[in-house]
C-alpha cells in the first residue's frame, strides 16, 4: 500500500480500487468485516487443494470467522487484479463507490436566482410593474431601476440592481397597477446569490462516497455527465442439479428451481453485475469447463457441495488446483457452503442446494466478498431483543428469519433449510449463538438489502 491510500480530496483523483477500499475502511471507522477491533483472521491454508475429508464438521469454520475470511480474500483479489476505476454514466452509477472526488464544475447557483415566485423589486415601494415577466431558463433580463418591479418565477435569473424578491402572497396591486408590499421586506430577501451552495472547484463529495439518488442529483447539478467509480463485481451463477425444473409444477421426483430465479436479483441487490446464469445439471465435465473458462470476479454454484455421488464441486475444484479458503461453516442452515480461490483474482462460493441454506451461504460468504470488491463500507452492526425464545444448535450458529416490530425481533416459522416461506416475509436474519437465545436477549441482525437501504434492489 502506498502513502496515497490515506489521502482525500483532489489529491485522491489517481487512486486505484485498492486505495479506495483502504480509504473506505479508514474513514468508515471499521474493518470490512464489521469487527470493531479491526482484526481479520488469517486466511487458513488447508492441506491439499479441495480435498473433502470425512471430518467436515471438525474442519468447518466458525461463522464470524468465515465472513472475515471472505472479506480478506476479496482484498487479496483486488491487489492481485489491480482493478482500475471506471467512468460510468450517471444513469448507471447508482450504488457504486466514488473513486474520484466530485468537485464543483461551476458555482451553484451559477447566477443570482429567485427563490420564490413573485416580483423582483428595486428600491422602496410602491413599484411600477413591467409588462413582461422573467421566467427560468431565459436570457439575462434588463436591469431594474429604483421604483420598478418585474414578475419573476422561481429559479429565474434576478435582474441587476434588484433589491429583493417579494413573494406573490406578500404583494398586492392597486387600481393604478402599482405594486405594494403587505409585509416588511429586507435587502436580498428570497434571492439565492451566485455561489451560495458552492464555488467552482469546491470538493462536494470525497472518494469512497456511496452513490445514492441524492449524490446523482448533486453531481448533475454540479455539471457532471459521468462519475469515476469502483466497478461492480462481475458474478456468474452456475445452477447444478438434474432434478430441477425451470417451469411448471413439480412432478415425478422433479422440483422447481428456486435458486435460478432468486440468486441473480439478490446478487444485484448486493451490488454485483450478474454476467450469466447457466444451468449445468449434474455434469462434472460441464462444471469444470464452466469454472475454468469463467472470467467473472466471483463464480456462484448451487448445490453439489457435500460428498454425495453427484456432488461434483469439491472434486472439480481439486482438479483445477483451487485453494479452499472455507470448507464448511459452523452455521445452520447452510453448513456445507464453501469458498475457494480459483485464480489470483477470482473466487468461487459454493452454496448448498436447499434454498434457505443457499441464502445463508450468500449472506455469510458472498456478501462480504462482494461488498469488499465494490469498496462498500461494512454496515454498522446492530442488535435487537428477541420477542420469544429461539432454539439453537448445540455447536453451530443459527440464522433465522425475523420481522422487526418496533424495538423487538419476531422469529418467523418455516425456517427449515429447504423453506423460503419464512425468508420471503422477513426483514432480517437473526444470528442465534450456539445453544440458542432466550426471550429478551439481544441478537445481531443481518438486514436484507431491500429491507434496509433499498437502493441496490433496483440494480439491473
DRENMIDO-591382 format. One record per residue (C-alpha): residue in one letter; x, y, z. Coordinates in steps of 0.5 Angstrom, whole numbers, plus 500, padded with zeros to 3 digits. Last residue first. Layout:
<rs>
AXYZ ...
</rs>
This chain:
<rs>
X440492473 X440495480 X433497483 X435492490 X441497491 X437503493 X433499499 X437502505 X435496510 X429492508 X431491501 X438489502 X436484508 X439486514 X443482518 X442482526 X446481532 X442479538 X439482544 X436477549 X429479551 X427472550 X432467551 X438465546 X440458543 X446454545 X450456540 X449463538 X443466534 X444471529 X438474527 X436475519 X433481517 X426484515 X423477513 X417475509 X420472504 X425469509 X420465512 X417462506 X423460503 X424453506 X429448504 X434449510 X428450515 X426457517 X418456516 X416460523 X418467523 X422470529 X420477532 X425482533 X424487538 X424495538 X418497534 X417490530 X422488526 X421481522 X425475523 X429470519 X433465523 X441464522 X444459527 X451459530 X454452531 X455448537 X449445540 X444448535 X440454538 X432455540 X430462540 X426464546 X421470544 X421477543 X428477541 X432483543 X435488538 X442488535 X446493531 X453492527 X454498523 X454496515 X461495512 X463500508 X463499500 X469498496 X466494491 X471488492 X469489499 X462489499 X462483494 X467479499 X463481505 X456479501 X458472498 X461469504 X456469510 X450473506 X450468500 X451462505 X445463509 X441465503 X443458500 X441454506 X435458506 X434455498 X437448500 X442447494 X448449499 X452455496 X459454493 X463461493 X468461488 X474466488 X477470482 X483475482 X489470484 X485464481 X480459483 X480462491 X475458494 X469459499 X465453502 X458452504 X456445507 X454449514 X448452510 X442452516 X445452521 X452455522 X459452523 X462454516 X464448511 X471449507 X473456508 X479458504 X480452499 X485453494 X484451487 X488447483 X483446478 X482438479 X481440487 X476445485 X472440481 X473434486 X470439491 X464442487 X462435484 X457433489 X453427484 X455421489 X454425495 X460429499 X457436500 X458442496 X454440490 X448445491 X448452488 X455455485 X457462485 X463464481 X466471483 X471476479 X468473473 X472471467 X470464467 X473459463 X476454468 X469455472 X465453466 X469447464 X470444470 X462444471 X461442464 X465436466 X462434472 X455434469 X450434475 X445440472 X449445468 X444451468 X448458467 X446465469 X451470466 X454477467 X451478474 X453485476 X454486483 X452491488 X449486494 X442488491 X445485484 X447479488 X439478490 X437479483 X441474481 X440469486 X432468486 X430466479 X436461479 X435459486 X428457486 X429451481 X422447481 X423440483 X423433480 X421427483 X416425478 X412432479 X414439481 X409445478 X411448471 X417452469 X425451470 X425444473 X431442477 X433435479 X439434474 X442439479 X447445479 X446452478 X452456476 X452464477 X457468474 X459475478 X462481476 X464486482 X461493480 X467498478 X470503483 X467510481 X469516477 X463519475 X460521468 X455527466 X458532471 X456539472 X455541479 X447540479 X449533476 X453531481 X448534487 X443530484 X447523483 X449524490 X442525492 X440518489 X446515492 X453514490 X457511496 X462516498 X469513498 X473519495 X470525498 X464529496 X463537494 X470539493 X470546492 X473548485 X467552482 X464556489 X459552493 X452553496 X451560496 X456561489 X451566486 X446569491 X440566492 X435571493 X429571497 X430577501 X437581499 X435587503 X429586508 X422587507 X416588512 X410585510 X404587505 X409590500 X405595495 X405594487 X403599482 X397597477 X393604478 X388601482 X393598487 X397592486 X398587492 X405584495 X406579500 X403572497 X407573491 X413574495 X417580494 X424579491 X430583494 X434590492 X435588485 X440592482 X442587476 X436583474 X435576478 X436570474 X430565474 X429559479 X423561482 X419566477 X419573477 X414579475 X418585475 X419591479 X421599479 X422604484 X429605483 X431602476 X432595474 X437591470 X434588463 X434581464 X439575463 X437570458 X431565460 X432559463 X427561469 X422566467 X422574468 X416578467 X414582461 X409588463 X414592468 X411593475 X411600478 X413600485 X411602491 X416601494 X423602496 X429601492 X429595486 X424590486 X424583483 X417580484 X414574486 X415566485 X420564490 X428563491 X430568485 X437567482 X443570483 X448566478 X451560477 X448557483 X452553485 X459556482 X461551477 X465545476 X464543483 X469537485 X466530486 X472526489 X475520485 X474513486 X466514488 X463508490 X457505486 X450504489 X447508483 X452510477 X449507471 X444513470 X450518471 X454515466 X460511469 X468512468 X472506471 X476505477 X482501476 X483494479 X490492480 X488484480 X492482485 X491487490 X484487489 X484479490 X487480496 X482485499 X477480497 X480474500 X480479507 X473480506 X471472505 X476471511 X472476516 X465472514 X468465515 X471468522 X464470524 X461464522 X466459526 X470455520 X469448519 X474443520 X471439525 X465439521 X468436515 X471430519 X470426513 X475429508 X474434502 X481435499 X480442495 X487444494 X491440500 X492442507 X488448509 X492454509 X487459513 X486466511 X489470517 X483473522 X481480521 X483484527 X480492527 X477491534 X470494532 X470488527 X465490522 X468485517 X471491512 X474494518 X471500522 X472507522 X469509516 X474513514 X480508515 X476503511 X473507506 X480510505 X483503504 X478501499 X479507495 X487505495 X485498493 X481501487 X486505485 X487513487 X489518482 X484523484 X486523491 X490529491 X483533490 X480531496 X483525501 X489522502 X491516506 X492511501 X497515497 X502513502 X503507498 X500500500 
</rs>
